[in-house]
Amino acid sequence: MREIVTIQAGNYANFVGSHFWNFQDELLGLADSTESDQIFKSHGLNMDVLYRPGETQQGILTYTPRLVSMGLRGSLGSMSSHGTLYKEIQEAQVGSLTWTGPVTTQTSQPLQKNLFLQSLDWEENSNVDRLGAYENEQNEAHAEIQDKDIVESLENDIQYWTDFSKVHYHPQSLYELCGLWTDSKDFNNYGIGREAFSGGLHAEQVNDRLRFFLEECDHPQKGYQTFATLTFKGIQFIVDDSGGFSGVAGEVLEIIADDYPNIPVLLYSVRSPDSCLDPSHRKLTIARRLHNAVSFAKQSALCKLIVPIGLPSLSTSKMSKYLYLEDRKPYHTSAVYASALHSISLPFRMEPHGPSAQYVSTSGAVTMNDLIQILAGQGCQNMVAVLDASMPAPALTGTGFQQPLLETLQPLTPETAEDVEDMQALESMIIHGAFASGSERASVCEVTEAVQAAYTNAVRRPKFSHLSVAQCPLPIPLPYPSIFGKFVGERGELLNTQVSDSSSSRGSLEVHSVPMAARLRSSIAILPFLDNRLQNLRKLGIARGALGSEILGSWGFGRDDVEDIGETLSDMVTKLNPRSEASSDSD
């Protein structure tokens, strides 16, 4: 086994994670359904890599994500922090009280579940199969109306990431930081997050939950284990690094480095479009730019590979050609990022095929550690990767108006250079659910040959490229935003003419699956991202009379600490472009 434990830290990270786990839940349901497409029944993926089997006290078998999710108090909405499968553990009553005066109790009404969550309760209680096991046409018509109402409700009323989550979580998975409420406006920088987490019992409690999932794996990695076991485990860490949870993540990464030094960490630092904008107030702008530099430097020093994710605007990016996105809705933007992360994770759980296998649904399986070695190991000095995605991915031999697949890959990493020639570039790409032409599915072999031909004829090509292929497309669950344009068909195929309907976009009732392509690459294209953070730290935090030195001091960073952070960023820039630092020194 090659189990992966997932950590989600912060509100937007949990939005991304909620979509991610909905995809996994949809795959599980489609694989067991008698009415689903054969392509989902034989997806060739080992879901045990991400999930754990268990059993409730009542003897009911469970299958839950191997997950630790962290958020502020109140961020779970109507969901209990104990999840939904297990009975809540009542807090122990205090044995003795020293206060003899009057006591008042203040309680608040639990949040009402939205239409989608109510429908989940109804389905579980009545044991109805959403895929079509209804008794008669009247029930079927009722379900269709209900689904339309649900989709509309989700589009307009999402407040919490749990509002659209259809997954059962283990009681150890959901952790709220006590004393910090979800409407806290001051939890907005690395320093305050680090201070809040290091105080009290947060570190101990999160470590206990992390240990619970790591040590139940078949081969838990510890510092004393041999190198041979290194490929069997990994931690997928998604952090909303736009505010205080970047500091929380830094503290958790230090725990992992101390207690599980041999477990590779793949870190995704995600941001919503609104968090990418500089505040109008000058001091807040300085604080934001310093936070960006400090957060990235501290986190990158404690993981094996870091992938910054979050464009200032998805609605104006290349994604908008076939997607109708609203940047102000985290429900929309997080769905796109989660789709890409789902794609990147597929090679980690591909089942190996024997030489005599008659049907092959996947190829190019790698472990998380393999991926890290491809992009950041073997003498490569860069451990910052760019994430690209194509959604929906075009057919391998499309019509004249469609771009070739490789040209449709859109960077989801901000501040990257375009059209740069990098003879040392390394990449790992996954294509799944692709069409050969029109609406005809491509075989694994056809996809492999098409990509090889594309790179052979390309003007620019990487030094090394690893390709993974899966026939199973991205499944679109009911709680998925209506973001598909009118040129996207029911199976995600790109149409020559628009679909004629009154709505401006299409959702899960009209589009049931989507072909995807995603790529992680180690390239000098990341240099603008790195250099911006280095220059901001030098100008605002290190230079004599720097305007941000007081801010950094309030976050607990002394002069030596700031200079160390500067050295970390400087080393990252120099390794990618030695001439950059030489030029800077000469200035």
N, C-alpha and C positions, 0 to 999 in steps of 0.2 A: 504493500500500500504506500501511497504518497500523499497522505492527508494534508489538507490546508486549513488553517484556522484564519478566519476573517475578523478583522477589527474595524469598526466604524466609529469615528470620533467627530461629533459635531452635527448640527442640524442638516446642512446640505449634504454631508457625507451619508447621513441616514436616508435622505431623499434618494440619493443615488443607489444606496444599498437596498432600499425597499423595492425599487424597480428590478435590481439585479436578482433578488430572491424571488420575485414574482416570475421572472423568466424560468428559474430553476423549478419552481412549483408547477408551472405550466408544462414544462418538459416531462415531469414526473406523471402528471395527469394524462397527457397525451400518449405516453408510452403504455399506460395501462388501459386506455380506452379502446373499445372494440370498433369504434367508428372513426378513429383518427387515421391520417395518412400513414402508410407503411414507413415513410421516411422518418417519422417520429418514433415508431415502435422499434426501429433498428438503428437508433442514433449512434450507437457505438461509444457511448460515454459512460464512465463510471462515476455515478453521482455520490458514491461513498467518499470520494475525495473531498467534497464540501460538506457532506451531511453525516450525522451520527445516528445510529439506531438507539432506541431507549425504551423504557417502560414506565408507566405511571404507577402510583401506589395501588390503583385499581386493577392493574394487570393489563392495561391497554398499551399496545405497542405504538411507539412513536418514531418519527423520522424527522429530525430537526437540524437546522443549520449549525455548523460548528462556528459560532459567532459570539463576539463580545461587542455590544453596541453601547456607546456612551453619549449621553445628552444632558442638557440642563433639566432641572426639576420642572415638571409640567410639559415636557416636550413629547410625551407619549400619547397625548390626547386622551382618547377614551380607553386605551389599552392599559392593562395592568403591567407593572414592572415584572410580575411573575409569569407573564405570558398568558396563554389561554388553555393550555393542555393540563396543567397541574393546579390543584387547589392552592389558593393563596395561603401563605404561611403567616399566621397571626403574630403580631409583635408581642413579645413577652410583657406581661403586666408587671409594673413596678411593685416590689414587695412591700416597701415602706415609704411613707411620705413624711417629710419634715414640715411641710406647709400645712397649717391648720385653719387658714382662712378660707373664704369662699372660692370656689373653683367654677370657671365657666368654660364651656366647650364650644368651639366654633368649627362648623363643618361646611363644606361646599358641596353642591349637588354635582354628581358625576356628569361628565360631558355626554351628551346624547350621541349615539352612533349615527353616522350618515347612512344614506340609502344603500350604499354598497356593503358596508359592514353589517347592516341589518339583513341584507340578502344572504350573506355568508352564514349568519346564525340560522336563517330560515332553511337554507340548504342542508346544513348539518343536522338540524332537528328533524327535517322531513326526509333526509337521505335521498335527495333528488340529484340526479346527474345533470349538470349544466350542458353536457354535450348532446342531450337530446332524449333522455329516458323519461319522457312525460307521458301521462296516461292517455290524454286525448288532445284533440286540436284546440280545445278551449284553453287548456293549461299551456299549450305551446304558444298561443297568441298572447296570453298573459305574460309569459316569460319574455317574449320579444319586446313588449311594451315596457316591462320592468327594466330590461337591459338598456333600452334607449333612455329611460329616466335616470338610470344609474350613470351612464356615460355623461349625460348632461350635468348631473349633480357633481361628478368628479371634476369636470371642466371648470366649474364655477365656485366650488365650495371647499377646495383642499386647503387645510390650514396646517395639519400635522402630517409627517411622513407615514404615520400609522393609519391615516384616513384611507389609503389605497393599498395597504399591505394585506395580502391574502395568505400569509404564511404563519404557521404556528412556530413559536419560539420557546426554547428551553428556559426555565427559570433563572439559569445562570447567565443568560444572554443580555438582558436589558438592564443597564445601570444608569441611574440618574445621580448627578452630582448634587448632593444635599446642600442647601443653603444658597444655591445659585438657580434662579428661576429663568424660564425660557424667554421672558420679556426684558431681561437685563440688558441695558444698552451699553454698559461699561465693560462687558466681557468681550473686549475687542482688540486685544493685543497679546503678543507672546508672553510678556512678563506677567500679566495678571492671570493668565491661564496656568502658568508654571507655579505661581504662588498659591493659587486656589487648590491645585491638585496636590501639591506637596504638603499642605496643611491637613490635619485631621487624618482620617483613615482611608482616604480615597485610594492611595497607592496600594495599600495592603489589600483592600477589597477587590480592586481590579486585578491585581496580581493573582489572587485566589481564583478568580473566575477564569483568567487566562490559563493558569496551571491546570484547572479542572479539564479543559478541552485538550491541552497539549499532552498531558500525562496519561490520558486514556487512549491515546493513539497506539498503534501496534509497536512502533519503534520511536518512542519519545527521545528527542535528541538532547543530550546534555554535553557539557564540556568534556566529559571523559570518554565520549563515544568515538569510534573510529571514523576515518574519512569516508568509509564505504557507506555509511548511513546518511551522509549529508543530503543525498538527493531525495530522501523519502518524505521530507516535511517542508513546510513553508508557511509563512504568514503573509496574507494579503491585507494590507493596511490602507484603508481609505480615510483620509482626514480632511475636514473642512478647515483649511489653514488660513482663512481670511480673518480670523479673530482669535479668541482665547483658547480654542481647542488645538491650535498649533502648539501652544505651550504644554497642554495636556498630553498631546501626542509625543512631544519631546521627552516628557517624563516617562511615558509608557515605553518608548523606544529604549531608554536607558535601562529600564527593568529587564527588557528582553535581552539587551546586550550583556547584562550582568548574569542573568539566570539561564539564558539559552543562547550562548554565543555562537553555536553552530547552526542555528536555524536561520535560513535566509529570509530577509524581509523585502518584499516588493511593495513600495510605498506609492500610492496615488494621492497627490495633493490636489484637491478639487475646489473650485470656486464657482459661485453663481455669477451671472453677468453683472448684477447690481453691485456685487462686492469688488468688481474689477475697476469701478469708477473712483477717481480721486474725489475726496470731499471738497466742498467749496471753501471751508475754513483752512487757512494756511497751516496752522499748527497741526490740525488733524491730517492734512496732506503729508506733512513731514513725518508724523507718527506712522501713517500708513506705509510710506516708502521704507522707513526703517524696519517696520514689522516684516515687510516682504523679504528684506535682506536677511534679517536675523532668523526668521522662521525657516526659510529655505536652507540656510547654512547649517543650522542646528540639526534639522531633520535629516539632511543629506549625509551628515557625518555618522548617522546611526542606522543606516539601512544599506542594503547591497545595491539597490537600483531605485531611483526616484523618478516619477513621471508627473510633471506638472500638467494639470488639466483645467481648462476654463477660459473660454474666449470672452472678450468684452461684449460681444454680440453674436449669437448664433443665427439670429433672424436675418442678418446681412452677410453671412458667410456663404460658402459654396453649398452648404447643407440646405439652404433655402430654395435651391432649384427644384427639389422634390418634396421638401418638408415645409409645413406652415407652422412656424415657431413663434411663441411670444416670450421674449426675454424676461418679462416681469413675472412669469410663472415658473417657480422652481419645479413644479410638476412636469412641465414641458422640457426644460433644459436638462434636468437630471435624467430624464428618460433616454436622451441621446447619449449622454456619457455612460450610463449604465449599459446601454446596448453595446457600446464599444468594449467595455470591461468584460461583459459576458463573452464577447468574441475572443478577446485576448486570453481568457481563462480556459477556452475549450481544449487546447493542446495538453493542458495539465491533466485532463481526465479522459483522454482518448484511450480506448482499450487497444492493446497490441494485437496484431493479426498474425496468424501463422502462415507459412508459405503455401499451404494448401487451401487457404480460405477462398471460397467461391465468390463471396460478395464482400466487398470492402467499402465501408461507409466513411472511413477516416484515414488520414495518413499524416505523418509528420508529428507524432506525439513527442512531447518534451515535458520534463518536470519543470517546476518553477526554478530550481537551481540551474537546470540546463539553460533556460532562457537567460538568466542572469549571466551565466558564463559566456553565452553567445554575444551579449551586448556590452558587458562590462568586465569580462574576464579575459584570459588568454593574452595578456599584455596590453589590452585596451585600457586607457587611462580615464575614460569618460563613463560616469555612472549616472548620467542624466539622460533620459530617453524622451523622444518626441512621440506622441500618440497621433496617428492618422486614422481616419475612418471614411468609408464610403457607405452611405445608407440612403436608399437601397442601392446595392451594387448592381451595375448594369450587366447585361448578358455578355458572354464571352465574344460572341459575334453579333453585335447589335446592329440596329438600323442606322442610317446615315446621321441622324440627329443625336445619337448617343456617343458620348466620349468613350475612349478605351478605358478599361477598368482602372489601370494604374494612374491615369490622369484625374480620376474622380476622387482619389484619396485626399481628404481635407484635414489639415492639422487641427487638432483639438487642444494642442499645447499653445499657449499665448506667446507673443513676442518672438516668433521664429523667423528666420530668414528664408525667403523663397528663392527657388531656382539657383541654389548654390551647388557648386561642383565639389564633391568631397570624395577623393579617391580612397579614403580610409573608412567610409561609412559602413556600418553593420546594421542588419535589420532582421526582424522576424515577423512574418506576415501570416495571417489566417484568412482564408476565404471559405465561407460556408453557405450552403443553400443556393449556389450560383446556378443561373440558367445558361444553357449552351447557346440557345437562340430563342427569341420569343418567350414562350412559357414552357419550354422543354428543359428539364433538369439536366445539368451537366454531371458526368461521372467524375470521380476523383482523378482519374487519369486525364480526362479532358481538361480539367482545371489546371493540373500540373503542367501539361504540355503548353497550354495557352500562356501561362505566366512565364515559362522558360523562353518561349518565342518572343514575348513582349520585351523581356530584358535583353535578349540577344540583339534586338533591333533598336534598343533605347540608346539615346545619345549619352545619357548619364546612367550609370549603374553602380550599385554598391560593391564594396570589396567582397562582402559575403552576405548572402541572403538565405534564411531558412524559411521554408514554406510548409504550412500546415493546411490541410483541406478536410472539410467535413461536408457531407451532403445535407445534413439537417440545418434548416434555416433558423433564423431568430423567430421563436413563437411570440405572437402578440396576445397577451392576456387581456381579459376584459378591462381591468384597471390600468389602461395605458392611454395617454392623451391622444386626442384627435389631431395629429400633426402631419398626416400624410396628404400630399397634394393630389390633384385630380388626374395626374398622369401615372399614379401608382395603382396597380391592379390588386385583386384579392389575395394573390400569393406573393405580392411585392414585385411583380414583373412591371417593367416600365412600358407604358402604352404609347402608341403613336398619336392617339387622340385623347382628349380629356373625357373623363367620365361625366355624363350628364346627370347631375343632381343639384339640388338647391343649396346645399351646404358648401362653405368655402374650403373645408378640409374633411378628411376621412379618418375614422378611428378604428377601434378593434372590432366593430360590427361589420365593417366593410373590408378591412385588411387583416388577414389571419396570420400571415407570416411574411418575413422579409429576408432576402439574401443580403449578406453583409460581407464586407472586407475591412480588416483592421490591421494596423502595422505599428510595431514599436521599432524605432530606429535610433542608433547612436550616430550623431552627425554634428558637424560644425554649425548646422542650422540652429542649434540651441544657443549659440554664442550671444546674440542680442539679449536673450533672457538673462543669462548669467552676467553679462557686462552691465546691464542696467542696475542689477542689484549691487554689484561691486561699486559702481560709480556713485550710487545714491548713498551707500554706507560711508564711502570715503568723504564725500562732500558734506553730508548731513550729520555724520557721527564721529569721524576721525580727524578731519582737518581742524586746524587751530581756530578756535572760536565757533566751532560747528553748532548750528542751531539746534540739533537734536541730541547733543550730549547729555543734557539734563533729562530728556525723555528716556534715553537708554539707562541712565542712572536710576530712574524711578522704577525701571523694570528689573533692577538687580544686576546690571552689567557695569563693571568698572572699566577703566581705560584699557587694561590688559585684556579683559574679556572681549572688548570690541575689536581690538587689534587682532586677536586670535580669529575672530569671525571673519575679519577682512582677509587674513591669510588663507583661510579655507576657501573663500570665494576666488581669491587671486590664483590659487593653485588650480582650481577648476578651469578658469579661463586660460591659464598658461598651458595646461595639458592639451587643450584643444587647439590653441593658437599661440605658440611661443612668441611670435612677433608682436602680439597685442600688448603683452606686458613690457617687452623691450621698448616699444614705442611710448608706452605710458611713463616708463622710467626716464626716457630721454627728455620728455616734456617737463 
